[in-house]
């Protein structure tokens, strides 16, 4: 295809990238906007969780008891045990007898409930080089330790939030890849959009609603795109960066797996945090005392705070250690200031050192994307930016069909009608679906 100039080529690129990936990006923007208040949506949907957020409760008197009575997930056991263990061996460990290998508990300044998880070891695994874990997860009321019903969907944090970055298509991580490809080409569409709008400052103030639908729609498309351009570019870029190492460029799980395992071993020797179990049983000292010491050390560094994440590695082993991370809701950067203790005697093994400039930048960008900080005004700006993204995409669909429908009708082409149908079902469908889920969830909780 030949173009008269670069601007015309960019316009063609911008149009077709927006059309092809706009349907996925509409889902990402809309549910990303809802995810800004995912915990608040959880509390609305589950009346039992409508109480003030709580600090991390006592490990010794509450959490340990919850961990010891939590069982591995039935579905995960049935799916993974035949992979991790040879079913023909005849000595497959029953689900309820799998030994615990790790404990963790997590909360934020917006979480009234406490999320807890366990990694259970698979005895005599087929592949000893892999972390053969089967997990169990439970949500409790941190005031009493009472387990909350697992059949009540956390519609905000367990559905809307993962939907915006994975489409909730978890088979072979296909949803992550689809969103990643869409985010990459969104960056290309943004650059091409800036290229074709040479008078971008004027677009900021132009909206001719009295004009024909095609002209008014294009003005609204340009206006919503220009106003939130930094927001759109930042979130597409940081989203790609955050998931690059885990899903998009998983070299540590493929061709470089041996090198990755060697690096973990060397890192364990350097930090003094054991990478493997020793095989020698050992009891655990008071974790509450370790928490108190961690808080004292944070306060000494003029950054007093509560515990946000706590993890016990290699449970019941002489190499067991406890990692305690500070809740960082008072800062943008996603930094936990971790302090690590030997589990058997409470000795401090390591305090995470100050991060390098590159690490600090990465943590700041990650924290700005995930917005775990306490700043309600900025949260509402995030919502506004997400909804402006929806407006920009929706008006792009309308402009595409309005511009071409007469020509397509003359040529007996169904192109504009197909785009129009997909646009209507996508834009209105996600709104209707989200509202319906919220209403249905609320009705079920009242029955």
Beta strands, then each sheet from edge to edge (+ up, - down):
strand 1: 100-106
strand 2: 113-121
strand 3: 133-141
strand 4: 307-313
strand 5: 321-326
strand 6: 339-342
strand 7: 348-351
sheet 1: 3+ 2- 1+ 4- 5+ 6- 7+
end
